[in-house]
């Protein structure tokens, strides 16, 4: 879905259930609530950890509202990844009723 103009955009409600999701939010945001199975790489660590992200399929990047994930998606697309920015982020994820989990075992929420 990456094009010459940059990464694709998709609202959270349309992200496939089996998508490879990279969450670029800060640790406290991740701890509050995240998509099950997502990989957590805070945006500030992306430059050092991008090699942990597989290049053999489409990657969906998410943050709280879509701005940080757009920055990450641009960088990954420029480095050759097939990437999609989740345009409405975890806010849209929660609003769409998508599954969420958290580290504390309580009710997950978007911080």
C-alpha positions in Angstrom: 0.0 0.0 0.0 3.1 2.3 0.1 3.1 4.5 -2.9 5.5 7.0 -4.4 3.7 9.7 -2.4 4.3 7.8 0.9 2.6 5.3 3.1 -1.1 4.4 2.8 -3.7 5.6 5.3 -6.4 3.4 6.8 -8.8 4.0 9.7 -8.5 1.5 12.6 -11.9 0.0 11.9 -10.6 -1.3 8.5 -7.3 -2.8 9.7 -7.3 -6.6 9.1 -7.6 -8.7 12.2 -4.4 -10.5 11.4 -2.4 -7.3 10.6 1.2 -6.9 11.9 0.8 -3.8 14.1 3.6 -1.6 15.4 2.6 0.7 18.2 4.9 3.8 18.4 3.4 5.4 21.6 5.2 6.0 24.8 5.5 3.3 27.4 2.8 4.7 29.7 0.4 4.9 26.8 1.2 1.3 25.8 0.8 0.1 29.4 -2.7 1.7 29.6 -4.0 -0.2 26.6 -2.9 -1.6 23.3 -4.0 -4.0 20.6 -3.3 -7.6 21.4 -0.2 -8.9 19.5 1.1 -5.5 18.6 4.8 -4.8 18.7 5.8 -1.9 20.9 8.5 0.4 19.6 8.2 4.0 20.9 8.8 6.5 18.1 12.0 7.8 19.8 13.5 4.3 19.6 12.4 3.5 16.0 15.8 4.5 14.5 17.6 2.0 16.7 15.0 -0.8 16.6 13.5 -0.7 13.0 15.4 -3.9 12.1 13.0 -5.8 14.5 10.1 -5.1 12.1 9.8 -7.8 9.4 9.9 -6.6 5.8 8.1 -9.6 4.3 4.6 -8.3 4.6 2.4 -5.2 5.2 3.1 -3.3 8.4 0.4 -1.2 10.1 1.7 1.6 12.3 -0.4 3.1 15.1 -0.1 5.8 17.8 -2.9 7.6 19.8 -4.3 9.7 17.0 -2.3 9.2 13.8 0.4 11.9 13.9 3.4 10.0 15.4 2.5 6.9 13.5 2.5 8.9 10.2 6.0 10.1 11.0 7.1 6.4 11.7 5.3 5.2 8.5 7.0 7.8 6.4 10.4 6.7 7.7 9.7 3.0 7.3 8.3 3.5 3.8 11.4 5.5 2.9 13.5 2.5 4.0 11.6 0.0 1.9 8.8 -1.3 4.2 5.3 -1.8 2.8 3.6 0.3 5.5 0.1 1.7 6.3 -0.5 4.5 8.8 -3.6 3.8 11.1 -4.9 7.3 10.5 -7.2 7.6 13.6 -4.8 5.7 15.9 -5.8 3.9 19.1 -8.5 6.5 19.7 -10.2 5.1 16.5 -9.3 1.6 17.5 -11.2 1.9 20.8 -14.1 3.8 19.2 -14.5 0.9 16.6 -14.7 -1.6 19.5 -11.5 -3.4 18.4 -9.9 -5.6 21.1 -7.5 -4.1 23.6 -5.4 -5.4 26.5 -3.1 -3.8 29.0 -0.2 -4.7 31.2 -1.9 -4.3 34.6 -4.8 -6.7 34.0 -7.4 -3.9 34.5 -9.7 -2.4 31.9 -7.6 -1.1 29.0 -8.0 2.4 27.9 -6.3 4.9 25.5 -4.0 7.2 27.3 
